[in-house]
């Protein structure tokens, strides 16, 4: 995908820098900038990505089974 994501924050002159920074971080998180950076940080072969995805799905499946098998105290 060749999508451009621009995070733009307009602030006035009397706006505190700390608030502007927090606002910027929140917008970056909403746009998924950090997630995209981590994803592109290093190249993974498609076979490795597929294997990791299957392993994560298996972990979720086991976690769900354990969660559902617990009995209620009441």
PDB file of N, CA, C, O and CB in Angstrom:
ATOM      1  N   UNK A   1       0.836  -1.186   0.000  1.00  0.00           N
ATOM      2  CA  UNK A   1       0.000   0.000   0.000  1.00  0.00           C
ATOM      3  C   UNK A   1       0.876   1.242   0.000  1.00  0.00           C
ATOM      4  O   UNK A   1       1.873   1.328   0.717  1.00  0.00           O
ATOM      5  CB  UNK A   1      -0.949   0.002   1.211  1.00  0.00           C
ATOM      6  N   UNK A   2       0.490   2.161  -0.791  1.00  0.00           N
ATOM      7  CA  UNK A   2       1.240   3.399  -0.873  1.00  0.00           C
ATOM      8  C   UNK A   2       0.374   4.545  -0.371  1.00  0.00           C
ATOM      9  O   UNK A   2       0.082   5.495  -1.097  1.00  0.00           O
ATOM     10  CB  UNK A   2       1.716   3.660  -2.317  1.00  0.00           C
ATOM     11  N   UNK A   3      -0.024   4.433   0.878  1.00  0.00           N
ATOM     12  CA  UNK A   3      -0.910   5.410   1.496  1.00  0.00           C
ATOM     13  C   UNK A   3      -0.073   6.413   2.285  1.00  0.00           C
ATOM     14  O   UNK A   3       0.846   6.035   3.011  1.00  0.00           O
ATOM     15  CB  UNK A   3      -1.953   4.713   2.415  1.00  0.00           C
ATOM     16  N   UNK A   4      -0.392   7.655   2.141  1.00  0.00           N
ATOM     17  CA  UNK A   4       0.301   8.672   2.931  1.00  0.00           C
ATOM     18  C   UNK A   4      -0.538   9.024   4.143  1.00  0.00           C
ATOM     19  O   UNK A   4      -1.749   9.222   4.051  1.00  0.00           O
ATOM     20  CB  UNK A   4       0.591   9.935   2.086  1.00  0.00           C
ATOM     21  N   UNK A   5       0.127   9.098   5.267  1.00  0.00           N
ATOM     22  CA  UNK A   5      -0.566   9.483   6.490  1.00  0.00           C
ATOM     23  C   UNK A   5       0.102  10.735   7.037  1.00  0.00           C
ATOM     24  O   UNK A   5       1.278  10.715   7.402  1.00  0.00           O
ATOM     25  CB  UNK A   5      -0.552   8.329   7.544  1.00  0.00           C
ATOM     26  N   UNK A   6      -0.640  11.799   7.089  1.00  0.00           N
ATOM     27  CA  UNK A   6      -0.129  13.037   7.635  1.00  0.00           C
ATOM     28  C   UNK A   6      -0.803  13.307   8.967  1.00  0.00           C
ATOM     29  O   UNK A   6      -2.029  13.322   9.078  1.00  0.00           O
ATOM     30  CB  UNK A   6      -0.351  14.206   6.659  1.00  0.00           C
ATOM     31  N   UNK A   7       0.019  13.516   9.961  1.00  0.00           N
ATOM     32  CA  UNK A   7      -0.496  13.866  11.276  1.00  0.00           C
ATOM     33  C   UNK A   7      -0.295  15.365  11.420  1.00  0.00           C
ATOM     34  O   UNK A   7       0.833  15.845  11.531  1.00  0.00           O
ATOM     35  CB  UNK A   7       0.222  13.057  12.437  1.00  0.00           C
ATOM     36  N   UNK A   8      -1.384  16.085  11.417  1.00  0.00           N
ATOM     37  CA  UNK A   8      -1.327  17.535  11.469  1.00  0.00           C
ATOM     38  C   UNK A   8      -2.035  18.019  12.727  1.00  0.00           C
ATOM     39  O   UNK A   8      -3.175  17.647  13.007  1.00  0.00           O
ATOM     40  CB  UNK A   8      -1.961  18.160  10.204  1.00  0.00           C
ATOM     41  N   UNK A   9      -1.326  18.861  13.479  1.00  0.00           N
ATOM     42  CA  UNK A   9      -1.909  19.425  14.690  1.00  0.00           C
ATOM     43  C   UNK A   9      -1.749  20.939  14.619  1.00  0.00           C
ATOM     44  O   UNK A   9      -0.638  21.464  14.542  1.00  0.00           O
ATOM     45  CB  UNK A   9      -1.235  18.839  15.983  1.00  0.00           C
ATOM     46  N   UNK A  10      -2.871  21.616  14.646  1.00  0.00           N
ATOM     47  CA  UNK A  10      -2.852  23.073  14.611  1.00  0.00           C
ATOM     48  C   UNK A  10      -3.045  23.591  16.029  1.00  0.00           C
ATOM     49  O   UNK A  10      -4.028  23.272  16.697  1.00  0.00           O
ATOM     50  CB  UNK A  10      -3.951  23.632  13.654  1.00  0.00           C
ATOM     51  N   UNK A  11      -2.094  24.391  16.470  1.00  0.00           N
ATOM     52  CA  UNK A  11      -2.175  24.959  17.815  1.00  0.00           C
ATOM     53  C   UNK A  11      -1.939  26.456  17.726  1.00  0.00           C
ATOM     54  O   UNK A  11      -1.276  26.946  16.812  1.00  0.00           O
ATOM     55  CB  UNK A  11      -1.146  24.291  18.777  1.00  0.00           C
ATOM     56  N   UNK A  12      -2.494  27.170  18.691  1.00  0.00           N
ATOM     57  CA  UNK A  12      -2.279  28.611  18.737  1.00  0.00           C
ATOM     58  C   UNK A  12      -1.018  28.907  19.547  1.00  0.00           C
ATOM     59  O   UNK A  12      -0.422  28.005  20.135  1.00  0.00           O
ATOM     60  CB  UNK A  12      -3.510  29.337  19.347  1.00  0.00           C
ATOM     61  N   UNK A  13      -0.628  30.153  19.572  1.00  0.00           N
ATOM     62  CA  UNK A  13       0.610  30.559  20.239  1.00  0.00           C
ATOM     63  C   UNK A  13       0.598  30.354  21.744  1.00  0.00           C
ATOM     64  O   UNK A  13       1.656  30.141  22.335  1.00  0.00           O
ATOM     65  CB  UNK A  13       0.885  31.991  19.949  1.00  0.00           C
ATOM     66  N   UNK A  14      -0.563  30.411  22.382  1.00  0.00           N
ATOM     67  CA  UNK A  14      -0.629  30.282  23.833  1.00  0.00           C
ATOM     68  C   UNK A  14      -0.939  28.856  24.285  1.00  0.00           C
ATOM     69  O   UNK A  14      -1.192  28.626  25.467  1.00  0.00           O
ATOM     70  CB  UNK A  14      -1.672  31.226  24.381  1.00  0.00           C
ATOM     71  N   UNK A  15      -0.922  27.894  23.355  1.00  0.00           N
ATOM     72  CA  UNK A  15      -1.202  26.489  23.679  1.00  0.00           C
ATOM     73  C   UNK A  15       0.036  25.862  24.317  1.00  0.00           C
ATOM     74  O   UNK A  15       1.124  25.967  23.749  1.00  0.00           O
ATOM     75  CB  UNK A  15      -1.626  25.693  22.402  1.00  0.00           C
ATOM     76  N   UNK A  16      -0.091  25.211  25.482  1.00  0.00           N
ATOM     77  CA  UNK A  16       1.064  24.624  26.160  1.00  0.00           C
ATOM     78  C   UNK A  16       1.726  23.514  25.326  1.00  0.00           C
ATOM     79  O   UNK A  16       1.041  22.720  24.681  1.00  0.00           O
ATOM     80  CB  UNK A  16       0.637  24.067  27.517  1.00  0.00           C
ATOM     81  N   UNK A  17       3.037  23.472  25.350  1.00  0.00           N
ATOM     82  CA  UNK A  17       3.803  22.502  24.559  1.00  0.00           C
ATOM     83  C   UNK A  17       3.506  21.073  25.005  1.00  0.00           C
ATOM     84  O   UNK A  17       3.442  20.169  24.172  1.00  0.00           O
ATOM     85  CB  UNK A  17       5.309  22.786  24.675  1.00  0.00           C
ATOM     86  N   UNK A  18       3.323  20.857  26.316  1.00  0.00           N
ATOM     87  CA  UNK A  18       3.057  19.517  26.829  1.00  0.00           C
ATOM     88  C   UNK A  18       1.752  18.963  26.260  1.00  0.00           C
ATOM     89  O   UNK A  18       1.676  17.797  25.872  1.00  0.00           O
ATOM     90  CB  UNK A  18       3.001  19.536  28.361  1.00  0.00           C
ATOM     91  N   UNK A  19       0.735  19.810  26.218  1.00  0.00           N
ATOM     92  CA  UNK A  19      -0.560  19.378  25.686  1.00  0.00           C
ATOM     93  C   UNK A  19      -0.457  19.082  24.197  1.00  0.00           C
ATOM     94  O   UNK A  19      -1.052  18.123  23.706  1.00  0.00           O
ATOM     95  CB  UNK A  19      -1.635  20.448  25.940  1.00  0.00           C
ATOM     96  N   UNK A  20       0.302  19.908  23.481  1.00  0.00           N
ATOM     97  CA  UNK A  20       0.471  19.701  22.041  1.00  0.00           C
ATOM     98  C   UNK A  20       1.187  18.378  21.785  1.00  0.00           C
ATOM     99  O   UNK A  20       0.831  17.650  20.859  1.00  0.00           O
ATOM    100  CB  UNK A  20       1.259  20.875  21.405  1.00  0.00           C
ATOM    101  N   UNK A  21       2.191  18.063  22.595  1.00  0.00           N
ATOM    102  CA  UNK A  21       2.922  16.815  22.448  1.00  0.00           C
ATOM    103  C   UNK A  21       2.026  15.620  22.731  1.00  0.00           C
ATOM    104  O   UNK A  21       2.067  14.627  22.005  1.00  0.00           O
ATOM    105  CB  UNK A  21       4.130  16.795  23.371  1.00  0.00           C
ATOM    106  N   UNK A  22       1.217  15.709  23.782  1.00  0.00           N
ATOM    107  CA  UNK A  22       0.275  14.629  24.097  1.00  0.00           C
ATOM    108  C   UNK A  22      -0.736  14.434  22.971  1.00  0.00           C
ATOM    109  O   UNK A  22      -1.070  13.308  22.602  1.00  0.00           O
ATOM    110  CB  UNK A  22      -0.459  14.924  25.414  1.00  0.00           C
ATOM    111  N   UNK A  23      -1.211  15.550  22.436  1.00  0.00           N
ATOM    112  CA  UNK A  23      -2.166  15.501  21.336  1.00  0.00           C
ATOM    113  C   UNK A  23      -1.529  14.842  20.105  1.00  0.00           C
ATOM    114  O   UNK A  23      -2.166  14.042  19.419  1.00  0.00           O
ATOM    115  CB  UNK A  23      -2.666  16.922  20.993  1.00  0.00           C
ATOM    116  N   UNK A  24      -0.267  15.189  19.836  1.00  0.00           N
ATOM    117  CA  UNK A  24       0.463  14.600  18.710  1.00  0.00           C
ATOM    118  C   UNK A  24       0.637  13.097  18.899  1.00  0.00           C
ATOM    119  O   UNK A  24       0.406  12.328  17.965  1.00  0.00           O
ATOM    120  CB  UNK A  24       1.834  15.273  18.549  1.00  0.00           C
ATOM    121  N   UNK A  25       1.037  12.674  20.078  1.00  0.00           N
ATOM    122  CA  UNK A  25       1.222  11.247  20.357  1.00  0.00           C
ATOM    123  C   UNK A  25      -0.085  10.485  20.185  1.00  0.00           C
ATOM    124  O   UNK A  25      -0.095   9.391  19.619  1.00  0.00           O
ATOM    125  CB  UNK A  25       1.767  11.042  21.778  1.00  0.00           C
ATOM    126  N   UNK A  26      -1.185  11.050  20.667  1.00  0.00           N
ATOM    127  CA  UNK A  26      -2.499  10.415  20.554  1.00  0.00           C
ATOM    128  C   UNK A  26      -2.904  10.275  19.091  1.00  0.00           C
ATOM    129  O   UNK A  26      -3.419   9.236  18.680  1.00  0.00           O
ATOM    130  CB  UNK A  26      -3.559  11.224  21.325  1.00  0.00           C
ATOM    131  N   UNK A  27      -2.667  11.327  18.306  1.00  0.00           N
ATOM    132  CA  UNK A  27      -3.008  11.265  16.883  1.00  0.00           C
ATOM    133  C   UNK A  27      -2.159  10.228  16.164  1.00  0.00           C
ATOM    134  O   UNK A  27      -2.667   9.493  15.317  1.00  0.00           O
ATOM    135  CB  UNK A  27      -2.826  12.636  16.227  1.00  0.00           C
ATOM    136  N   UNK A  28      -0.878  10.159  16.489  1.00  0.00           N
ATOM    137  CA  UNK A  28       0.008   9.159  15.883  1.00  0.00           C
ATOM    138  C   UNK A  28      -0.489   7.757  16.209  1.00  0.00           C
ATOM    139  O   UNK A  28      -0.480   6.876  15.350  1.00  0.00           O
ATOM    140  CB  UNK A  28       1.465   9.341  16.376  1.00  0.00           C
ATOM    141  N   UNK A  29      -0.916   7.554  17.432  1.00  0.00           N
ATOM    142  CA  UNK A  29      -1.428   6.250  17.834  1.00  0.00           C
ATOM    143  C   UNK A  29      -2.707   5.915  17.060  1.00  0.00           C
ATOM    144  O   UNK A  29      -2.880   4.780  16.616  1.00  0.00           O
ATOM    145  CB  UNK A  29      -1.694   6.221  19.354  1.00  0.00           C
ATOM    146  N   UNK A  30      -3.592   6.880  16.897  1.00  0.00           N
ATOM    147  CA  UNK A  30      -4.837   6.664  16.163  1.00  0.00           C
ATOM    148  C   UNK A  30      -4.590   6.377  14.685  1.00  0.00           C
ATOM    149  O   UNK A  30      -5.302   5.576  14.080  1.00  0.00           O
ATOM    150  CB  UNK A  30      -5.741   7.872  16.307  1.00  0.00           C
ATOM    151  N   UNK A  31      -3.585   7.028  14.103  1.00  0.00           N
ATOM    152  CA  UNK A  31      -3.263   6.817  12.699  1.00  0.00           C
ATOM    153  C   UNK A  31      -2.475   5.525  12.490  1.00  0.00           C
ATOM    154  O   UNK A  31      -2.366   5.049  11.360  1.00  0.00           O
ATOM    155  CB  UNK A  31      -2.475   8.002  12.159  1.00  0.00           C
ATOM    156  N   UNK A  32      -1.924   4.952  13.559  1.00  0.00           N
ATOM    157  CA  UNK A  32      -1.173   3.708  13.444  1.00  0.00           C
ATOM    158  C   UNK A  32       0.248   3.900  12.954  1.00  0.00           C
ATOM    159  O   UNK A  32       0.818   2.992  12.350  1.00  0.00           O
ATOM    160  CB  UNK A  32      -1.882   2.778  12.529  1.00  0.00           C
ATOM    161  N   UNK A  33       0.827   5.054  13.200  1.00  0.00           N
ATOM    162  CA  UNK A  33       2.173   5.362  12.717  1.00  0.00           C
ATOM    163  C   UNK A  33       3.201   4.436  13.363  1.00  0.00           C
ATOM    164  O   UNK A  33       4.040   3.864  12.667  1.00  0.00           O
ATOM    165  CB  UNK A  33       2.526   6.834  13.003  1.00  0.00           C
ATOM    166  N   UNK A  34       3.145   4.287  14.666  1.00  0.00           N
ATOM    167  CA  UNK A  34       4.120   3.455  15.372  1.00  0.00           C
ATOM    168  C   UNK A  34       3.980   1.987  14.984  1.00  0.00           C
ATOM    169  O   UNK A  34       4.975   1.282  14.818  1.00  0.00           O
ATOM    170  CB  UNK A  34       3.958   3.614  16.886  1.00  0.00           C
ATOM    171  N   UNK A  35       2.751   1.539  14.842  1.00  0.00           N
ATOM    172  CA  UNK A  35       2.505   0.154  14.436  1.00  0.00           C
ATOM    173  C   UNK A  35       3.096  -0.108  13.053  1.00  0.00           C
ATOM    174  O   UNK A  35       3.723  -1.142  12.821  1.00  0.00           O
ATOM    175  CB  UNK A  35       0.992  -0.153  14.439  1.00  0.00           C
ATOM    176  N   UNK A  36       2.891   0.832  12.145  1.00  0.00           N
ATOM    177  CA  UNK A  36       3.424   0.700  10.782  1.00  0.00           C
ATOM    178  C   UNK A  36       4.952   0.730  10.799  1.00  0.00           C
ATOM    179  O   UNK A  36       5.596  -0.004  10.049  1.00  0.00           O
ATOM    180  CB  UNK A  36       2.878   1.827   9.872  1.00  0.00           C
ATOM    181  N   UNK A  37       5.530   1.571  11.647  1.00  0.00           N
ATOM    182  CA  UNK A  37       6.990   1.645  11.758  1.00  0.00           C
ATOM    183  C   UNK A  37       7.563   0.316  12.218  1.00  0.00           C
ATOM    184  O   UNK A  37       8.530  -0.185  11.643  1.00  0.00           O
ATOM    185  CB  UNK A  37       7.404   2.759  12.727  1.00  0.00           C
ATOM    186  N   UNK A  38       6.964  -0.251  13.257  1.00  0.00           N
ATOM    187  CA  UNK A  38       7.449  -1.530  13.773  1.00  0.00           C
ATOM    188  C   UNK A  38       7.304  -2.632  12.728  1.00  0.00           C
ATOM    189  O   UNK A  38       8.150  -3.520  12.627  1.00  0.00           O
ATOM    190  CB  UNK A  38       6.694  -1.913  15.051  1.00  0.00           C
ATOM    191  N   UNK A  39       6.229  -2.565  11.957  1.00  0.00           N
ATOM    192  CA  UNK A  39       5.979  -3.572  10.933  1.00  0.00           C
ATOM    193  C   UNK A  39       7.041  -3.499   9.831  1.00  0.00           C
ATOM    194  O   UNK A  39       7.469  -4.535   9.323  1.00  0.00           O
ATOM    195  CB  UNK A  39       4.574  -3.388  10.335  1.00  0.00           C
ATOM    196  N   UNK A  40       7.462  -2.311   9.465  1.00  0.00           N
ATOM    197  CA  UNK A  40       8.425  -2.123   8.379  1.00  0.00           C
ATOM    198  C   UNK A  40       9.873  -2.072   8.850  1.00  0.00           C
ATOM    199  O   UNK A  40      10.788  -1.950   8.035  1.00  0.00           O
ATOM    200  CB  UNK A  40       8.105  -0.864   7.637  1.00  0.00           C
ATOM    201  N   UNK A  41      10.081  -2.162  10.136  1.00  0.00           N
ATOM    202  CA  UNK A  41      11.419  -2.020  10.703  1.00  0.00           C
ATOM    203  C   UNK A  41      12.406  -3.017  10.101  1.00  0.00           C
ATOM    204  O   UNK A  41      13.509  -2.636   9.709  1.00  0.00           O
ATOM    205  CB  UNK A  41      11.365  -2.194  12.209  1.00  0.00           C
ATOM    206  N   UNK A  42      12.026  -4.264  10.027  1.00  0.00           N
ATOM    207  CA  UNK A  42      12.892  -5.248   9.392  1.00  0.00           C
ATOM    208  C   UNK A  42      12.060  -6.152   8.498  1.00  0.00           C
ATOM    209  O   UNK A  42      10.874  -6.371   8.745  1.00  0.00           O
ATOM    210  CB  UNK A  42      13.654  -6.078  10.447  1.00  0.00           C
ATOM    211  N   UNK A  43      12.689  -6.667   7.466  1.00  0.00           N
ATOM    212  CA  UNK A  43      11.975  -7.494   6.499  1.00  0.00           C
ATOM    213  C   UNK A  43      11.835  -8.917   7.015  1.00  0.00           C
ATOM    214  O   UNK A  43      12.789  -9.497   7.532  1.00  0.00           O
ATOM    215  CB  UNK A  43      12.696  -7.488   5.146  1.00  0.00           C
ATOM    216  N   UNK A  44      10.652  -9.467   6.871  1.00  0.00           N
ATOM    217  CA  UNK A  44      10.411 -10.860   7.210  1.00  0.00           C
ATOM    218  C   UNK A  44       9.883 -11.548   5.966  1.00  0.00           C
ATOM    219  O   UNK A  44       9.028 -11.018   5.256  1.00  0.00           O
ATOM    220  CB  UNK A  44       9.414 -11.001   8.409  1.00  0.00           C
ATOM    221  N   UNK A  45      10.400 -12.721   5.719  1.00  0.00           N
ATOM    222  CA  UNK A  45       9.929 -13.486   4.580  1.00  0.00           C
ATOM    223  C   UNK A  45       8.450 -13.814   4.785  1.00  0.00           C
ATOM    224  O   UNK A  45       8.004 -13.966   5.922  1.00  0.00           O
ATOM    225  CB  UNK A  45      10.770 -14.781   4.391  1.00  0.00           C
ATOM    226  N   UNK A  46       7.700 -13.923   3.711  1.00  0.00           N
ATOM    227  CA  UNK A  46       6.279 -14.248   3.835  1.00  0.00           C
ATOM    228  C   UNK A  46       6.036 -15.557   4.583  1.00  0.00           C
ATOM    229  O   UNK A  46       5.052 -15.679   5.313  1.00  0.00           O
ATOM    230  CB  UNK A  46       5.650 -14.328   2.462  1.00  0.00           C
ATOM    231  N   UNK A  47       6.921 -16.533   4.409  1.00  0.00           N
ATOM    232  CA  UNK A  47       6.749 -17.813   5.108  1.00  0.00           C
ATOM    233  C   UNK A  47       6.910 -17.643   6.612  1.00  0.00           C
ATOM    234  O   UNK A  47       6.213 -18.293   7.391  1.00  0.00           O
ATOM    235  CB  UNK A  47       7.755 -18.847   4.587  1.00  0.00           C
ATOM    236  N   UNK A  48       7.830 -16.770   7.024  1.00  0.00           N
ATOM    237  CA  UNK A  48       8.043 -16.512   8.449  1.00  0.00           C
ATOM    238  C   UNK A  48       6.840 -15.784   9.028  1.00  0.00           C
ATOM    239  O   UNK A  48       6.393 -16.093  10.132  1.00  0.00           O
ATOM    240  CB  UNK A  48       9.332 -15.688   8.675  1.00  0.00           C
ATOM    241  N   UNK A  49       6.308 -14.803   8.271  1.00  0.00           N
ATOM    242  CA  UNK A  49       5.126 -14.073   8.731  1.00  0.00           C
ATOM    243  C   UNK A  49       3.930 -15.005   8.900  1.00  0.00           C
ATOM    244  O   UNK A  49       3.174 -14.904   9.866  1.00  0.00           O
ATOM    245  CB  UNK A  49       4.779 -12.951   7.752  1.00  0.00           C
ATOM    246  N   UNK A  50       3.776 -15.913   7.941  1.00  0.00           N
ATOM    247  CA  UNK A  50       2.672 -16.866   7.993  1.00  0.00           C
ATOM    248  C   UNK A  50       2.810 -17.781   9.206  1.00  0.00           C
ATOM    249  O   UNK A  50       1.826 -18.064   9.890  1.00  0.00           O
ATOM    250  CB  UNK A  50       2.617 -17.698   6.702  1.00  0.00           C
ATOM    251  N   UNK A  51       4.030 -18.240   9.470  1.00  0.00           N
ATOM    252  CA  UNK A  51       4.281 -19.124  10.611  1.00  0.00           C
ATOM    253  C   UNK A  51       3.969 -18.408  11.921  1.00  0.00           C
ATOM    254  O   UNK A  51       3.324 -18.976  12.803  1.00  0.00           O
ATOM    255  CB  UNK A  51       5.743 -19.613  10.607  1.00  0.00           C
ATOM    256  N   UNK A  52       4.426 -17.158  12.052  1.00  0.00           N
ATOM    257  CA  UNK A  52       4.163 -16.380  13.264  1.00  0.00           C
ATOM    258  C   UNK A  52       2.662 -16.147  13.444  1.00  0.00           C
ATOM    259  O   UNK A  52       2.146 -16.211  14.560  1.00  0.00           O
ATOM    260  CB  UNK A  52       4.907 -15.030  13.209  1.00  0.00           C
ATOM    261  N   UNK A  53       1.974 -15.881  12.345  1.00  0.00           N
ATOM    262  CA  UNK A  53       0.538 -15.649  12.415  1.00  0.00           C
ATOM    263  C   UNK A  53      -0.190 -16.901  12.896  1.00  0.00           C
ATOM    264  O   UNK A  53      -1.108 -16.816  13.712  1.00  0.00           O
ATOM    265  CB  UNK A  53       0.001 -15.214  11.048  1.00  0.00           C
ATOM    266  N   UNK A  54       0.219 -18.058  12.392  1.00  0.00           N
ATOM    267  CA  UNK A  54      -0.391 -19.319  12.824  1.00  0.00           C
ATOM    268  C   UNK A  54      -0.113 -19.599  14.300  1.00  0.00           C
ATOM    269  O   UNK A  54      -0.986 -20.083  15.020  1.00  0.00           O
ATOM    270  CB  UNK A  54       0.127 -20.478  11.968  1.00  0.00           C
ATOM    271  N   UNK A  55       1.108 -19.292  14.747  1.00  0.00           N
ATOM    272  CA  UNK A  55       1.463 -19.498  16.158  1.00  0.00           C
ATOM    273  C   UNK A  55       0.627 -18.589  17.058  1.00  0.00           C
ATOM    274  O   UNK A  55       0.155 -19.025  18.108  1.00  0.00           O
ATOM    275  CB  UNK A  55       2.973 -19.233  16.384  1.00  0.00           C
ATOM    276  N   UNK A  56       0.440 -17.335  16.657  1.00  0.00           N
ATOM    277  CA  UNK A  56      -0.363 -16.411  17.451  1.00  0.00           C
ATOM    278  C   UNK A  56      -1.812 -16.869  17.512  1.00  0.00           C
ATOM    279  O   UNK A  56      -2.457 -16.756  18.554  1.00  0.00           O
ATOM    280  CB  UNK A  56      -0.280 -14.995  16.875  1.00  0.00           C
ATOM    281  N   UNK A  57      -2.328 -17.386  16.400  1.00  0.00           N
ATOM    282  CA  UNK A  57      -3.704 -17.885  16.373  1.00  0.00           C
ATOM    283  C   UNK A  57      -3.847 -19.076  17.307  1.00  0.00           C
ATOM    284  O   UNK A  57      -4.856 -19.205  18.001  1.00  0.00           O
ATOM    285  CB  UNK A  57      -4.118 -18.276  14.939  1.00  0.00           C
ATOM    286  N   UNK A  58      -2.848 -19.945  17.331  1.00  0.00           N
ATOM    287  CA  UNK A  58      -2.876 -21.112  18.220  1.00  0.00           C
ATOM    288  C   UNK A  58      -2.871 -20.676  19.685  1.00  0.00           C
ATOM    289  O   UNK A  58      -3.596 -21.238  20.506  1.00  0.00           O
ATOM    290  CB  UNK A  58      -1.673 -22.037  17.936  1.00  0.00           C
ATOM    291  N   UNK A  59      -2.048 -19.670  20.013  1.00  0.00           N
ATOM    292  CA  UNK A  59      -2.005 -19.147  21.381  1.00  0.00           C
ATOM    293  C   UNK A  59      -3.366 -18.582  21.782  1.00  0.00           C
ATOM    294  O   UNK A  59      -3.842 -18.823  22.891  1.00  0.00           O
ATOM    295  CB  UNK A  59      -0.915 -18.061  21.513  1.00  0.00           C
ATOM    296  N   UNK A  60      -3.992 -17.825  20.866  1.00  0.00           N
ATOM    297  CA  UNK A  60      -5.315 -17.262  21.162  1.00  0.00           C
ATOM    298  C   UNK A  60      -6.337 -18.368  21.374  1.00  0.00           C
ATOM    299  O   UNK A  60      -7.173 -18.290  22.274  1.00  0.00           O
ATOM    300  CB  UNK A  60      -5.775 -16.332  20.029  1.00  0.00           C
ATOM    301  N   UNK A  61      -6.264 -19.398  20.539  1.00  0.00           N
ATOM    302  CA  UNK A  61      -7.202 -20.513  20.644  1.00  0.00           C
ATOM    303  C   UNK A  61      -7.054 -21.218  21.992  1.00  0.00           C
ATOM    304  O   UNK A  61      -8.051 -21.519  22.649  1.00  0.00           O
ATOM    305  CB  UNK A  61      -6.983 -21.511  19.491  1.00  0.00           C
ATOM    306  N   UNK A  62      -5.817 -21.482  22.404  1.00  0.00           N
ATOM    307  CA  UNK A  62      -5.561 -22.146  23.689  1.00  0.00           C
ATOM    308  C   UNK A  62      -6.039 -21.269  24.842  1.00  0.00           C
ATOM    309  O   UNK A  62      -6.640 -21.760  25.798  1.00  0.00           O
ATOM    310  CB  UNK A  62      -4.052 -22.468  23.849  1.00  0.00           C
ATOM    311  N   UNK A  63      -5.770 -19.972  24.746  1.00  0.00           N
ATOM    312  CA  UNK A  63      -6.195 -19.041  25.788  1.00  0.00           C
ATOM    313  C   UNK A  63      -7.717 -19.029  25.919  1.00  0.00           C
ATOM    314  O   UNK A  63      -8.244 -19.023  27.031  1.00  0.00           O
ATOM    315  CB  UNK A  63      -5.678 -17.628  25.487  1.00  0.00           C
ATOM    316  N   UNK A  64      -8.421 -19.026  24.791  1.00  0.00           N
ATOM    317  CA  UNK A  64      -9.883 -19.036  24.799  1.00  0.00           C
ATOM    318  C   UNK A  64     -10.408 -20.318  25.413  1.00  0.00           C
ATOM    319  O   UNK A  64     -11.356 -20.291  26.197  1.00  0.00           O
ATOM    320  CB  UNK A  64     -10.432 -18.869  23.383  1.00  0.00           C
ATOM    321  N   UNK A  65      -9.797 -21.444  25.062  1.00  0.00           N
ATOM    322  CA  UNK A  65     -10.223 -22.734  25.619  1.00  0.00           C
ATOM    323  C   UNK A  65     -10.046 -22.738  27.132  1.00  0.00           C
ATOM    324  O   UNK A  65     -10.941 -23.163  27.863  1.00  0.00           O
ATOM    325  CB  UNK A  65      -9.425 -23.898  24.982  1.00  0.00           C
ATOM    326  N   UNK A  66      -8.888 -22.264  27.607  1.00  0.00           N
ATOM    327  CA  UNK A  66      -8.636 -22.214  29.053  1.00  0.00           C
ATOM    328  C   UNK A  66      -9.636 -21.305  29.748  1.00  0.00           C
ATOM    329  O   UNK A  66     -10.145 -21.626  30.822  1.00  0.00           O
ATOM    330  CB  UNK A  66      -7.208 -21.733  29.336  1.00  0.00           C
ATOM    331  N   UNK A  67      -9.911 -20.165  29.121  1.00  0.00           N
ATOM    332  CA  UNK A  67     -10.835 -19.196  29.702  1.00  0.00           C
ATOM    333  C   UNK A  67     -12.249 -19.783  29.810  1.00  0.00           C
ATOM    334  O   UNK A  67     -12.937 -19.575  30.809  1.00  0.00           O
ATOM    335  CB  UNK A  67     -10.854 -17.908  28.859  1.00  0.00           C
ATOM    336  N   UNK A  68     -12.671 -20.510  28.783  1.00  0.00           N
ATOM    337  CA  UNK A  68     -14.014 -21.086  28.769  1.00  0.00           C
ATOM    338  C   UNK A  68     -14.138 -22.314  29.664  1.00  0.00           C
ATOM    339  O   UNK A  68     -15.234 -22.657  30.107  1.00  0.00           O
ATOM    340  CB  UNK A  68     -14.399 -21.450  27.359  1.00  0.00           C
ATOM    341  N   UNK A  69     -13.017 -22.969  29.926  1.00  0.00           N
ATOM    342  CA  UNK A  69     -13.093 -24.203  30.729  1.00  0.00           C
ATOM    343  C   UNK A  69     -13.108 -23.911  32.231  1.00  0.00           C
ATOM    344  O   UNK A  69     -13.393 -24.802  33.032  1.00  0.00           O
ATOM    345  CB  UNK A  69     -11.912 -25.122  30.396  1.00  0.00           C
ATOM    346  N   UNK A  70     -12.813 -22.704  32.607  1.00  0.00           N
ATOM    347  CA  UNK A  70     -12.849 -22.352  34.035  1.00  0.00           C
ATOM    348  C   UNK A  70     -14.288 -22.412  34.537  1.00  0.00           C
ATOM    349  O   UNK A  70     -15.228 -22.039  33.835  1.00  0.00           O
ATOM    350  CB  UNK A  70     -12.245 -20.935  34.278  1.00  0.00           C
ATOM    351  N   UNK A  71     -14.432 -22.881  35.747  1.00  0.00           N
ATOM    352  CA  UNK A  71     -15.767 -22.934  36.312  1.00  0.00           C
ATOM    353  C   UNK A  71     -16.017 -21.712  37.172  1.00  0.00           C
ATOM    354  O   UNK A  71     -15.090 -21.138  37.745  1.00  0.00           O
ATOM    355  CB  UNK A  71     -15.961 -24.212  37.125  1.00  0.00           C
ATOM    356  N   UNK A  72     -17.245 -21.331  37.256  1.00  0.00           N
ATOM    357  CA  UNK A  72     -17.637 -20.179  38.047  1.00  0.00           C
ATOM    358  C   UNK A  72     -17.650 -20.528  39.519  1.00  0.00           C
ATOM    359  O   UNK A  72     -17.984 -21.655  39.884  1.00  0.00           O
ATOM    360  CB  UNK A  72     -19.002 -19.666  37.613  1.00  0.00           C
ATOM    361  N   UNK A  73     -17.291 -19.584  40.368  1.00  0.00           N
ATOM    362  CA  UNK A  73     -17.297 -19.816  41.811  1.00  0.00           C
ATOM    363  C   UNK A  73     -18.698 -19.733  42.386  1.00  0.00           C
ATOM    364  O   UNK A  73     -18.940 -20.215  43.492  1.00  0.00           O
ATOM    365  CB  UNK A  73     -16.395 -18.816  42.509  1.00  0.00           C
ATOM    366  N   UNK A  74     -19.606 -19.142  41.670  1.00  0.00           N
ATOM    367  CA  UNK A  74     -20.943 -18.903  42.203  1.00  0.00           C
ATOM    368  C   UNK A  74     -21.899 -19.969  41.798  1.00  0.00           C
ATOM    369  O   UNK A  74     -23.073 -19.918  42.165  1.00  0.00           O
ATOM    370  CB  UNK A  74     -21.460 -17.577  41.759  1.00  0.00           C
TER     371      UNK A  74
END
